[in-house]
Amino acid sequence: MKIGIVGTGYVGLVTGTCFAEVGLEVTCIDIDQKKIDNLNKGILPIYEPGLEELVIKNHQKKRLQFSTDLKTTIQDTDVIFIAVGTPPGEDGSADLKYVLQVASQIGQSIENYQVVVTKSTVPVHTSEKVKAAIQAELVKRNRTDIPFSVASNPEFLKEGAAVDDFMKPDRIVIGLEEERAEEVMRKLYKPFVLNGHPVLVMDIKSAEMTKYAANAMLATKISFMNDIANLCEILGADINHVRKGIGSDPRIGNKFIYAGIGYGGSCFPKDVKALIKTGNTSGHPMRILQSVEEVNEHQKTVLANKIKKHFGDLKGRKFALWGLSFKPKTDDMREAPSLVIIDFLLKEGATVSAYDPIAMHEAKHMIGDSISYVEDMYDALAGADALLLITEWPEFRNPDFEKIGTLLKQKVVFDGRNIFDGKELIQKGFVYQGIGVNP
């Protein structure tokens, strides 16, 4: 079976590469010639553990190709996935212009039966718009006899673990309206469900909603725990104990209940906003999600407020910042809490020296030379008034605190992810502040 993937961003590249890994012939399409040239050289536009090796291997074996020729790809494949971006509009709604542009191009080029699959995260009714866009072009061509099916196949990939998530999925959700398309999609995904995990076939609207509902629920858990953490701090409780106490309840579970400085990335903020917008448009305000978003935006300021309260005037002070990406194992800085904290410190007249194992190139692209970057995590500490732990990369979990204390101007640590033992640091003479803890 031959498949085409339109879009070589995070979702498209992972999807295409993993399909190629199980023996399918895949062509990934993008309008960016430079990106395609780089991919043909083995240079990836994103960082994702394990992905580069798979891209290079499958490209060398001719199972994975990269091109800008969408028309030829449409005519030579059995299934075409739309995996382009759906950036948020000014009102928070998902912008579907790229999705619908691809749908129109499919209608302009299709010659034989094809399954058109929306892989991008899109709101309910998008597949109807995709179908209408294809049909409109077929009418223009006077080729309404050409059959096609539309499907929704939302992705559930965690940045930093996307390859494993695709190769060993918890579940595969497929929204369909025709048995013919179901047969094709089941055949396509058969190699990935040999471990017994389910393929959940449903109507298209339900599949489109499932993606948003999943991300909204996870975002809700995060904001709920951050709200509880802030209350714990006021009352003298410890969120780490509370987390263990509730996480042992199987009805709640122990995932996504860690307190911190807010969620970021390309999915949760965008999808929560889009679902809120969908609710408002439908006359059903999503009151819980509105609070989730409000809590998260506030949480990104919590660490900055602690810094201001401790030091007072920040003008002329220097801060060492460990971690720039919104989470470990990715270079993604979209909606990252680090951006809010850096912006606050700079406006207060402070300077920032930052280190991140992967994301410094992306940080330079987003914020330029407004801060300084170092190649070793300890180099950021020299002469700094405090260490700010922003992203919980594994290499930060057990640092040399004796060395840290020697390098810092003041032995002060603000732990935005609660990865350090506050009591231990206090015993070593540090001032320690975490999120929702009272060491």
ABEGO torsion letter per residue (X at the ends): XBBBBBEABAAAAAAAAAAAAAGBBBBBBBABAAAAAAAAAGBBABBBBGAAAAAAAAAAAGABBBBABAAAAAAABABBBBABBBBBBAAGBBBAAAAAAAAAAAAAABABBBBBBBABBBBBGAAAAAAAAAAAAAAAAGAAABBBBBBBBBBBBBBGAAAAAAABBABBBBBBABAAAAAAAAAAAAAAAAAGBBBBBBBAAAAAAAAAAAAAAAAAAAAAAAAAAAAAAAAGBBAAAAAAAAAABAAAEABGABBBAEBBEAAAAAAAAAAAAAAAAAGBBBAAAAAAAAAAAAAAAAAAAAAAAAAEBABGBBBBBBEABABBGBABABGBAAAAAAAAAAAAGBBBBBBBAAAAAAAAAAAEAABBBBABAAAAABGBABBBBABBBAAAABBBAAAAAAABABBBBBBAAGABBAAAAAAAGBBBBBBGBBX
